[in-house]
Amino acid sequence: MDHIVTVQDAVTAFADFMEPTGAELDAIELEMPAILADVDLLDAQIITMDRTPTELDIRRIRRARRRLLVALANQATDARGGVA
């Protein structure tokens, strides 16, 4: 006979002691511009997957890449304490 066992981690996944710390929330906030820029780039690339990219599509992808690079550069600068 098979026994059904509760997985403790799944039951306590949202317990108070498992909340993100202030440092973790700060890290997420620091990374958020890069995450959103990456999502924009993926969206622009997904649009062109099943068709030949138009000039507008190419410009959209180029802008999204630039935004991602700027966000990553800003994130690196902020992580080093603002030293350029």
C-alpha positions as CSV (number, residue, x, y, z in Angstrom):
1,M,0.0,0.0,0.0
2,D,1.4,3.4,-0.9
3,H,1.3,6.1,1.7
4,I,0.5,9.7,0.8
5,V,3.1,12.0,2.4
6,T,2.8,15.8,2.7
7,V,5.9,17.6,1.5
8,Q,6.8,20.0,4.3
9,D,8.5,22.6,2.1
10,A,5.4,23.0,0.0
11,V,3.2,23.5,3.1
12,T,5.5,26.0,4.7
13,A,6.7,27.8,1.6
14,F,5.0,31.0,2.6
15,A,5.8,31.0,6.3
16,D,6.9,34.3,7.9
17,F,10.5,33.1,8.3
18,M,10.8,32.5,4.6
19,E,10.0,36.1,3.5
20,P,12.8,37.9,1.6
21,T,15.1,40.0,3.7
22,G,15.6,43.7,3.2
23,A,19.0,43.0,1.4
24,E,17.3,40.6,-1.0
25,L,14.5,43.1,-1.8
26,D,17.2,45.7,-2.4
27,A,19.0,43.4,-4.8
28,I,15.8,42.7,-6.7
29,E,15.1,46.4,-6.9
30,L,18.6,47.0,-8.3
31,E,18.1,44.3,-10.9
32,M,14.6,45.3,-11.9
33,P,15.5,47.8,-14.7
34,A,17.7,45.1,-16.4
35,I,15.0,42.5,-16.0
36,L,12.4,44.7,-17.6
37,A,14.7,45.7,-20.4
38,D,15.5,42.0,-21.1
39,V,11.7,41.3,-21.2
40,D,11.3,44.1,-23.8
41,L,14.1,42.6,-25.9
42,L,12.6,39.1,-25.7
43,D,9.2,40.6,-26.7
44,A,10.8,42.3,-29.7
45,Q,12.6,39.1,-30.8
46,I,9.5,36.9,-30.3
47,I,7.5,39.2,-32.6
48,T,9.9,38.4,-35.5
49,M,10.2,34.7,-35.0
50,D,7.6,33.6,-37.6
51,R,8.2,36.3,-40.2
52,T,10.8,38.3,-41.9
53,P,11.7,41.3,-39.7
54,T,10.6,44.7,-41.0
55,E,12.7,47.9,-40.6
56,L,10.5,48.8,-37.7
57,D,11.1,45.4,-36.1
58,I,14.9,45.8,-36.5
59,R,14.8,49.3,-34.9
60,R,12.7,47.9,-32.0
61,I,15.2,45.1,-31.4
62,R,18.1,47.6,-31.6
63,R,16.5,50.0,-29.1
64,A,15.7,47.1,-26.8
65,R,19.3,45.9,-26.9
66,R,20.6,49.4,-26.1
67,R,18.1,49.7,-23.2
68,L,19.3,46.4,-21.8
69,L,23.0,47.4,-22.2
70,V,22.4,50.7,-20.4
71,A,20.4,49.0,-17.6
72,L,23.2,46.4,-17.1
73,A,25.9,49.2,-17.1
74,N,23.9,51.2,-14.6
75,Q,23.4,48.1,-12.5
76,A,27.1,47.4,-12.5
77,T,27.9,51.0,-11.6
78,D,25.3,51.0,-8.8
79,A,26.7,47.7,-7.4
80,R,30.2,49.2,-7.2
81,G,28.9,52.1,-5.2
82,G,28.5,54.6,-8.0
83,V,32.1,54.7,-9.0
84,A,32.4,55.0,-12.7
